[in-house]
């Protein structure tokens, strides 16, 4: 205590009336545009001052520590990861640390991604603490409070900000709850004559619509085709579900034998919806699944420009396939 008192007296004497001036002067970052500062939980105010210097700020750690103590905010400094940009003053630095204004990073989960792609994005992100990638799917969903639920399609595609060192599980929990909210809101707006029996079925259909849509304006029309097929008991016969079922075995070329090989996601061999979503649908796909366009169409084919041609009869569809897929007049 005596040493601290002496230090504070020395600081006050050295700065004198210039104390206010020093507090407003930019800290010397050694020419760097910004420095990263990491404060571990449990670090003392003296340790924080040392950490600032270790991060690259050219100042006396004792001076900083004295300022922390004199300010009365030394015990309010929060652990976390911070950025110290050029121009930061001693006063500004303390305000940032006391408010816990951590540097935020961002991870984008893209509409149409499957869960393998989500896992890969998490593993590539160096700012996250990798506590999810070490778990298998069942363990992960158990940790998130959804035991027995497949992770596919359960996370809302969006950009999520986080502080460096944050948990992957925490980010996934936010994405999971975001999808819960979006799905609940969409299901509440479902058409009265929908053949879908539950919000989960809406999520599955939305994931198919997401993967089948090349042009946003076609999304509700494509949902209308699949809704019509479900309503009359036709096979959905959608390639993206077959591709999903092939998993990592898919080499980019979907063959006839792939369409004929039965598995739970093959909608050419099995009626109705597949057992799980096949990707993460966005808000528009969720709404399209529950509010499909009213149409007589039972078929559609890609035209090659991102849009689709819709047909009400098989003959019309075959002519469209010849025209747009085979180049026949």
Order of alpha helices (4+ residues) and beta strands (2+ residues): alpha-alpha-beta-alpha-alpha-beta-alpha-beta-alpha-alpha-beta-alpha-alpha-alpha-alpha-alpha-alpha-beta-beta-alpha
